[in-house]
Amino acid sequence: SAELISERILGTRGATLIALFLALTGLYYGVFEGSILALVLSKVFPSISYTVACILVVATAIPFLWSGKILNKIEFANFILLPMYILGIGALLFFAGSKYGWSGKWLDLGPAHAAPFGWWNCFVAYMGVWVVLVITADFARFARKEDADFHAFVTFGAPFYLMTFLVNG
């Protein structure tokens, strides 16, 4: 894991600093994704304000984090949801292409006004996902031993990295 490698390189204090950095980064991603869920919830149900939607997202997420029994159910649900997600993305692309056409013109689109640092902004935002490489290694370290093969090949394997880097790219 990142913490163990950092301990070898930087000593105990340095490893603590790296672990803190990764925890803050994971927290950032959690807050960011939670805020997206709250925004979508407030848009789909206009009677719910964004503030109330944030409270609902947090109120439903915390029990999942505290209860191992609920997490076991989520693991099973993810086994079903990942293929549904992939099929949903495929259906979305199919229906969008059917409605708007299959032109490749979108590949040549650019901003109306160029950003001051051009491609650098895009590169930094995209490569910010690289921290996921380190965080997933730490998450995988806490998995059950009997799930190691599944996590190595699926959860933190090729399907995960294809979705994370290729599809996001």
N, C-alpha and C positions, 0 to 999 in steps of 0.2 A: 504494500500500500504506500501511498505518498508519505504517510507519517513515518513508517519504518525506514523508507529510503532517506527521508529528510533527517531522521535521527542519526543514521550512519554518516551522513555528509556534514550536518550542521550541529550535531549534538542534541541533547535533550531540549534545551531552550529553543533552538532553531526549529526542531520538529514541532514544538508547541505552536510556534508562530505559523508554520505551514498548515497545521491542523486548524488553527483559528481562521486563517485565510480561506481555506476550503469550506469550513463551516459557514462563514459569512457569504461566500459565493453561492453555496447551496441555499442559504436562507434568501438571498437576493432572487434566485430563480424561483423559489417557492412563492415569495411575495409577488413577483412579477406575474407568474402564471395564475395565482389566486386573484390578482386584480383583473386579469383578462376574463376569468370566469365571472367575476362580479359585474364587469362591464357588459358582458353578453347577457347575463341574467337580467340586468336592469333594462337592456334594450329589448329583449324578448318579452319581458313583462313590464311595460312602462309604468305600472302602478307601484312598482318597487323602486325606491330611490337607490342610487349607487351606494350610499352609506349603509343602508339596510342590506343590500346585496353583499357587501363586504362582510358584514356581521354574519349573514347566513353561510357564506363560504367558509369562514373561520369556524363557525359553530358546527358545521358538518364535517370539517376536516380533522378537528382535534380528537374526537372519539376514535377515528381511524388510526391516529398516531399512538394513542394510549392503549388500545386493545389489541393484543396479539390474535385473539379469535377473529376479530373483524379483518385484520390484515390477511389471515389465512383465506378468508372468503374473497378478499380483493385479489389475491394471487390467482385463485381459480377464475375469477371474473376476467382478469387480464388475459388469461389463456384463451378466453372466448372473444374478448374485445379487440385484441390485436388484429386477428384476421378480419373482423368487422371493420376496423379502422382502415385497413389496407383496401378492402373492397369499397368502402365509402369514398376514399380518395379516388380510386379508379372510376367509380360512378360519377363523382363530381367532375372529373376531367372529361368523361364521355358526354355528360349532359351539357357542360359548358361548350365543348367542341361542337356538339350537335346544334346548339342554339346560335353560337356566334361564329362558327366556322373553324376550320382546321389550319388557318394561316399561321405562318411562322413570323409574321410581322412584329409580334410582341418582343422578339429577340433583339430587334433593332431600336426599340423605344428607349428614350433617354429623358432626362429631366429638362424642363423648360429653360432652367438656368443652371449651369454647371456649378456643382459644389466647389468650395475653395480648394479642397484637397483631393477632389475627383475620386479615383479608384481606391485611394487609401481608406476613405470612410467606409466603403463597402467591405474591403478586405478586413479591417479591424472588427467590424460588426460580425462578419461571418466567422472569423477565426476566434472570436470570443467564445464560441461554442467548444473550442478545444479544451477548455477547463473541464468539460464533461468527461474527457478521457481520464483525468486524474480522479474526479469525484466517483465515477463508476467503479474504479478499482477499489476505492475505500468502501463503497456500498456492497460490492461483491464479497469483500472480506468478512462481512457480518452475516452472510447467507448460511443456510443449513448445509452441512456437508453432503447430504443426499441430493441436494439440488445443484451441486457444483457443475455437472455436465450440462444441464439445461441452461444455467446462467452463462457458462462459457461460450455456448454455441448460439443461444437465442437472445436472452435478456441483455447480455453485454457482449454479444457476438456480432456476426456480420449483419443480421437484420437491423439491429439497433444502430450500428454505425452507418449503414446505408441510408437509413431514414434520417439520422442526425446530420450527416455531412452531405450526402448526394442530393437528397430531396430538399434540404434547406438551401443548399448551394444553388 
